[in-house]
Amino acid sequence: MELFDNLGLGLETAVRLDNLLYCFLGVLLGTAVGVLPGIGPTATIGLLLPITFGLEPVSALIMLAGIYYGAQYGGSTTAILINLPGESSAAVTAIDGHEMAKKGRAGPALAAAAIGSFFAGTVATIVIVLFGPPLAGVALTFGSAEFFSLVVLGLIASITLARGSTIKALAMIVLGLLFGTVGQDIYTGTPRFTFGVRELFDGVNFVSVAVGMFGIAEILRNLEDEKTRKLVTKTITDLWPSREDFRRMTAPILRGTVLGSALGILPGAGHVLASFGAYALEKRVSKHPEEFGHGAIEAVASPESANNAAAQTSFIPLLTLGLPANPVMALMLAGLAIHGISAGPSVIDREPELFWGLIVSMWIGNLFLVLLNLPLIGIWVRMLTIPYRMLYPAIIAFAAIGTYSLAFSAWDVFAIAFFGLLGYGLIKLGCEPAPLLLGFVLGPLLEDHLRRALIISRGDPSIFISRPISAVLLAFAVGAIVIAVLPAIRQKREVVFKEEV
Amino acid sequence: MPQVRRALNDIMAGAIFVAIGVAFATGSLAYDVGSPLRMGPGYVPLVLGGILVTLGLLVIVKGFIAGTGEPIGEVDWRAVILITAALLFFGVTINGLGVVGALLGSTLLAAFARSATSIREAVIIAVGLTVLSVVIFIVALQLRLPLAGSWIPL
């Protein structure tokens, strides 16, 4: 069967000694940085991205993916132990996970997260194998009109789940699109908004944008109110969950995995919705919902499984459509571009080794995570005790030197400062940074396809609605805006967030 | 007056959007705008700038009518200025001073961004981080960055 041939090719690539090593290194580094409080997966990947540039594309991508799950898992460790989720999807884990830790059950909570993540990762890998190639086949028939509409849908979808005002989120997307136009125009070569600075001809460096908006802005917010972090560590004695724990977490892990795999494919903040959704679902079906919020192991196992499954399946739109579903995937897309690979439906055919190698390595990465995290938990706990006064200057130093080393351009470092300030200001004014980053990365793609489609149609904009697939995609985008704006649904959404954060 | 303070958050965000939108839109007029059939380099930025101004105005209007959101809260200006300065210092001096000098200066500035950090502590953090970064980036990752730059005669 072709599928097994492909998986065989992937396995061959993934178990090459150097790739195994990069996968392991990625998972290790990702977890280490992800465990550090105050750095979420996006900033982690932004900071560690430069390390992968010297590698060949497959190895670089395998390592990046490893960093991603590592960071994700590290984030839940922080959430459980010090109630400081690195990103929104870990916020759910923090609720009951930290309660468990306070009761001296940090070990089982961490184990539940690790086991749930591993199981979910395995299933999600199979989902990618099954659904990736057919989806890419559909996407191969896409023309510029379809791709334009697809990007529009992806951008709009990213706001429906962002917290806060819909108009602000829309404005953040457009702001990102505008920053994306800086640099040479693809058709005429005219430098736009570069103020004569040669370093800006290739556009603003996306690493600067990501590190500024997610890393520096976060530091500024953390310095504002240095909360006293209560570390719960002394109580980690028994790591392994009891038989009762296992009995209670089996079904939640299964439910979380299914929910997460499905939601991850959707563009937008799928993994956030997945963990919130899994929590709500478990609370509803549980025989003892009164335990939720006070350390129920189901409330850790299910959202963590959902979160990890979604994190994995969100690679599907990236690899098959070239459409990042979240800021982390946007960074991956940009990372691929640096290696000269334009993600999209042709990747499977043109770079089968890369595609299948990455998929198999995802599973191996998840295996490493379990093997690594349970025994190494003591080291992670010790990393948690690094005081913030040492940590944030380190983040700044690494951000500066790492970003500078990409192109040896001081402007890239200045851009970090600019986007850090802008991000900090906008976050304080209630605007989320994620839509901006997506807009920034997708901006050039959007403009390219828009212009190409209109050249094909001789300037007639009806091409976007006269072609059926494009029309359906745009209809979904309009639907997504309606859902986001509609007051009844909006209120419900806010209730979900308020109740469970 | 909590009502006014709440709305302020929207109004300021909207003002930022309008300002940046206007800047991009007027800037794009300097380039060839073209027509939908043959879009010039200025076309897309002009349209996007226009959309951003519209959205910004909507946010402002909403701020005046329905003022939602949370209060803005205090801004730690010391942190804002020193963190920015740390990054700018690195960018300006990396060629002239080299990695060691640029890192020492920027980590020192960054360490002082937190008011509770003492001078002694800040110096220890700066030196420690500089050594650590050199070990990671120059020794381990073999980045070709000069340890000492052109301003330092060796």
Interface residues (C-beta under 8 A of the other chain):
Chain A: I51 G164 S165 I167 K168 L170 A171 V174 L175 L177 L178 T181 D185 Y187 T188 T190 R192 F193 I216 I219 L220 L223 E224 E226 R389 M390 Y392 P393 A394 I396 A397 F398 A399 A400 I401 G402 Y404 S405 A410 W411 V413 F414 I416 A417 G420 L421 Y424 G425 L426 K428 L429 G430 C431 E447 L450 R451 L454 I455 R458 G459 P461
Chain B: N9 D10 M12 A13 I16 F17 I20 G21 F24 G27 S28 Y31 D32 S35 P36 L37 R38 M39 G40 P41 G42 Y43 V44 P45 L48 G49 I51 L52 L55 G56 L58 V59 K62 T68 G69 E70 I72 G73 E74 V75 D76 A79 V80 I83 T84 A86 L87 L88 F90 G91 V92 I94 N95 V99 A102 L103 S106 T107 A110 A111 A113 R114 A116 T117 E121 I125 A126 G128 L129 T130 L132 S133 F137 L141 L143 L145
